[in-house]
Amino acid sequence: MTGGPGAVLVMGEALIDLVPSAQEPRTHLAQPGGAPANVAAGLAGLGTPSWYAGALGGDGFARTIEERLVSAGVELGLCARSPLPTALAVADPGPEGTGYHFHLQDTATFRIQDRSSEVGRFGAVYVGGLAAVVEPAAEAVAATARAGAGESVLVVDPNVREDRTIDPETAAERLRELCPLAHVVKASDEDLVHLWPDTDPDETCRILAGEGRLVVLTRGARGSTAYTRTGEPVSVPAVPVDVVNTIGAGDAFMAGVLSWLVGIGAHRSGASTLPRERAEAMLRFASQVAASVVAQSGTEPSVLNRA
């Protein structure tokens, strides 16, 4: 197995999003999804080697997911296999964003294995999504994250999801434990309101960054902000675009941030002290990647050049 300082280990779920058809809203289209799988595919599409350390099932949906990842260039040598079916996320788009109803129990999606012994082979380790809070994956994710924090560069995207099958207090506690381990945290303002409801998201970011992290806050159409340990926050506006689809936009943004950091070696040389001009360049690139997803159907970014 190979990896290297320019490769990223991505741990989390790959599932199927059931999305209402634009032509017939009562008909749902099945498309590969899951925030970590989207990030893995996005990284590979942007030219950053990515290894997906999730789990795939034994049904037709799993074969669709595998085809998507392989065609994007994602390495699957650390992906677990199970005969169980694939988890489903039924998308419910609305004016305030897309909500989800999940079918998670007794699926292959969360039979993820602890990859603590592998993290030292990679320049960065990404964890997040549902796998960080849904058992039996959550323990494997937490163990791998702890190892990644010590032997690599740990990137955490809490990506809070609410559902009747997920205990909100337990989920929030697990995500709050992951964020302080990270060298890089990317979160939306909604994520931070759920995790630290008594603190303004801007203040939460300043606290996390002040402890020695790069923190990237996304606010949808209102743009994004980077917080570092040494400088004032840097903000850029969202790229203007005719919105076709918002599913996967945050994951594309995450892939853009991580690909940019790895591309210039900033993930190892001190992301928490990123100079202002570089932080701005990172946010602008990630915003372009996210905009390329929002402007089309599907979740694959079409921006392919970090320059």
GURO-59441 format. One record per residue (C-alpha): x, y, z; residue number from 0. Coordinates in steps of 0.05 Angstrom, whole numbers, plus 5000, padded with zeros to 4 digits. Example, Ala and Ser with C-alpha at 12.3 -4.5 7.8 and 13.67 -1.06 7.14 Angstrom:
# residues 2
     x     y     z  resi
  5246  4910  5156     0
  5273  4979  5143     1
This chain:
# residues 307
     x     y     z  resi
  5000  5000  5000     0
  5023  5070  4986     1
  5003  5138  5013     2
  5053  5193  5024     3
  5054  5265  5049     4
  5010  5288  4992     5
  4956  5235  5002     6
  4893  5240  5046     7
  4859  5184  5084     8
  4784  5198  5084     9
  4743  5162  5136    10
  4667  5161  5139    11
  4603  5139  5104    12
  4586  5128  5032    13
  4511  5121  5023    14
  4456  5135  4972    15
  4418  5201  4970    16
  4347  5194  4945    17
  4334  5262  4914    18
  4267  5287  4886    19
  4268  5292  4810    20
  4263  5363  4784    21
  4214  5339  4731    22
  4172  5295  4777    23
  4180  5313  4851    24
  4144  5249  4873    25
  4198  5209  4839    26
  4264  5202  4875    27
  4331  5193  4839    28
  4386  5151  4872    29
  4454  5185  4872    30
  4518  5167  4910    31
  4528  5211  4970    32
  4554  5215  5041    33
  4597  5274  5061    34
  4663  5235  5068    35
  4653  5198  5002    36
  4638  5265  4969    37
  4702  5294  4998    38
  4743  5233  4975    39
  4716  5239  4905    40
  4725  5314  4905    41
  4798  5308  4927    42
  4814  5257  4873    43
  4780  5300  4820    44
  4822  5359  4843    45
  4886  5319  4834    46
  4898  5302  4908    47
  4908  5227  4921    48
  4853  5203  4967    49
  4842  5136  5001    50
  4771  5121  5023    51
  4768  5084  5089    52
  4694  5071  5094    53
  4652  5008  5082    54
  4613  4984  5022    55
  4556  4935  5021    56
  4534  4877  4977    57
  4476  4909  4939    58
  4469  4946  4874    59
  4473  5013  4909    60
  4542  4994  4935    61
  4565  4977  4865    62
  4541  5046  4842    63
  4580  5080  4897    64
  4642  5039  4881    65
  4638  5057  4808    66
  4632  5130  4826    67
  4693  5129  4872    68
  4736  5089  4825    69
  4719  5132  4765    70
  4738  5194  4806    71
  4806  5163  4821    72
  4795  5145  4894    73
  4836  5087  4923    74
  4794  5034  4957    75
  4849  4991  4987    76
  4827  5009  5058    77
  4753  5004  5046    78
  4717  4950  5086    79
  4666  4904  5054    80
  4601  4874  5081    81
  4543  4835  5052    82
  4494  4882  5086    83
  4454  4934  5046    84
  4473  5007  5037    85
  4446  5063  5081    86
  4397  5112  5049    87
  4387  5187  5059    88
  4321  5213  5033    89
  4332  5286  5014    90
  4280  5338  5029    91
  4300  5403  4994    92
  4269  5467  5020    93
  4279  5543  5019    94
  4325  5539  5080    95
  4368  5483  5052    96
  4363  5407  5045    97
  4339  5364  5103    98
  4347  5289  5106    99
  4311  5228  5133   100
  4358  5170  5143   101
  4354  5094  5139   102
  4418  5074  5175   103
  4408  5013  5220   104
  4435  4945  5201   105
  4472  4971  5140   106
  4542  4959  5113   107
  4555  5034  5112   108
  4575  5037  5185   109
  4616  4973  5189   110
  4678  5016  5185   111
  4744  4990  5212   112
  4794  5024  5258   113
  4851  5050  5214   114
  4896  5077  5269   115
  4955  5035  5245   116
  4951  5066  5176   117
  4948  5141  5191   118
  5023  5153  5193   119
  5026  5136  5119   120
  4985  5197  5099   121
  4996  5271  5099   122
  4926  5285  5126   123
  4868  5246  5156   124
  4797  5270  5146   125
  4739  5248  5191   126
  4668  5271  5198   127
  4597  5260  5176   128
  4547  5210  5204   129
  4601  5157  5215   130
  4630  5200  5271   131
  4565  5192  5311   132
  4531  5128  5287   133
  4553  5061  5317   134
  4589  5016  5303   135
  4629  5066  5261   136
  4635  5120  5314   137
  4686  5083  5357   138
  4730  5067  5296   139
  4727  5139  5273   140
  4745  5166  5343   141
  4804  5118  5349   142
  4830  5134  5280   143
  4822  5209  5294   144
  4862  5204  5358   145
  4918  5168  5321   146
  4914  5218  5263   147
  4921  5276  5311   148
  4987  5248  5335   149
  5017  5220  5272   150
  4988  5262  5215   151
  4947  5325  5203   152
  4876  5313  5228   153
  4819  5348  5192   154
  4750  5347  5223   155
  4684  5367  5190   156
  4629  5358  5242   157
  4574  5363  5190   158
  4517  5357  5241   159
  4456  5317  5218   160
  4391  5310  5256   161
  4345  5249  5251   162
  4299  5210  5296   163
  4350  5152  5295   164
  4406  5196  5321   165
  4409  5217  5394   166
  4426  5292  5390   167
  4462  5297  5457   168
  4507  5236  5445   169
  4521  5259  5374   170
  4539  5330  5396   171
  4585  5303  5451   172
  4622  5259  5402   173
  4632  5316  5353   174
  4653  5364  5408   175
  4707  5313  5427   176
  4733  5308  5356   177
  4741  5383  5342   178
  4794  5397  5396   179
  4836  5339  5368   180
  4839  5370  5299   181
  4892  5412  5266   182
  4840  5437  5216   183
  4766  5445  5229   184
  4716  5463  5175   185
  4644  5476  5199   186
  4582  5513  5179   187
  4551  5566  5224   188
  4493  5517  5234   189
  4541  5462  5256   190
  4570  5507  5309   191
  4502  5531  5335   192
  4483  5458  5346   193
  4549  5440  5381   194
  4559  5503  5422   195
  4489  5535  5426   196
  4508  5586  5480   197
  4566  5615  5440   198
  4565  5656  5376   199
  4596  5617  5318   200
  4648  5671  5307   201
  4670  5667  5379   202
  4672  5590  5376   203
  4718  5595  5316   204
  4763  5645  5350   205
  4769  5599  5411   206
  4786  5538  5369   207
  4835  5576  5327   208
  4868  5608  5387   209
  4885  5538  5413   210
  4928  5526  5351   211
  4882  5507  5293   212
  4861  5531  5225   213
  4785  5539  5229   214
  4743  5550  5167   215
  4671  5574  5176   216
  4621  5570  5119   217
  4557  5611  5116   218
  4526  5587  5051   219
  4510  5645  5005   220
  4542  5693  5055   221
  4611  5667  5041   222
  4666  5638  5085   223
  4717  5659  5137   224
  4784  5630  5158   225
  4810  5637  5229   226
  4883  5626  5248   227
  4922  5628  5312   228
  4964  5688  5292   229
  4921  5735  5251   230
  4853  5768  5244   231
  4798  5728  5209   232
  4797  5731  5133   233
  4730  5729  5096   234
  4711  5721  5023   235
  4643  5725  4991   236
  4609  5665  4958   237
  4619  5659  4883   238
  4556  5685  4848   239
  4521  5628  4812   240
  4453  5607  4789   241
  4435  5553  4839   242
  4414  5486  4810   243
  4431  5441  4869   244
  4458  5452  4940   245
  4471  5378  4957   246
  4545  5367  4966   247
  4565  5440  4963   248
  4596  5440  5033   249
  4633  5375  5017   250
  4661  5405  4953   251
  4683  5466  4993   252
  4718  5420  5043   253
  4753  5383  4986   254
  4776  5449  4958   255
  4805  5472  5025   256
  4841  5407  5037   257
  4866  5400  4966   258
  4893  5471  4968   259
  4928  5460  5034   260
  4959  5394  5013   261
  4978  5423  4945   262
  5024  5475  4975   263
  5045  5434  5035   264
  5010  5482  5084   265
  4976  5425  5121   266
  5044  5404  5148   267
  5080  5470  5151   268
  5031  5504  5197   269
  4959  5513  5175   270
  4944  5550  5241   271
  4992  5606  5221   272
  4971  5612  5149   273
  4987  5683  5124   274
  4928  5727  5107   275
  4939  5726  5032   276
  4944  5650  5031   277
  4882  5642  5073   278
  4844  5686  5025   279
  4870  5647  4965   280
  4849  5582  4998   281
  4778  5607  5011   282
  4771  5634  4941   283
  4792  5568  4910   284
  4746  5528  4956   285
  4688  5576  4939   286
  4700  5564  4865   287
  4699  5489  4876   288
  4633  5494  4915   289
  4603  5539  4863   290
  4619  5488  4809   291
  4575  5438  4846   292
  4518  5486  4861   293
  4513  5506  4788   294
  4499  5434  4764   295
  4462  5372  4785   296
  4504  5320  4822   297
  4560  5329  4872   298
  4624  5326  4829   299
  4664  5391  4826   300
  4684  5415  4757   301
  4741  5461  4780   302
  4803  5419  4769   303
  4862  5467  4777   304
  4888  5490  4844   305
  4928  5546  4810   306
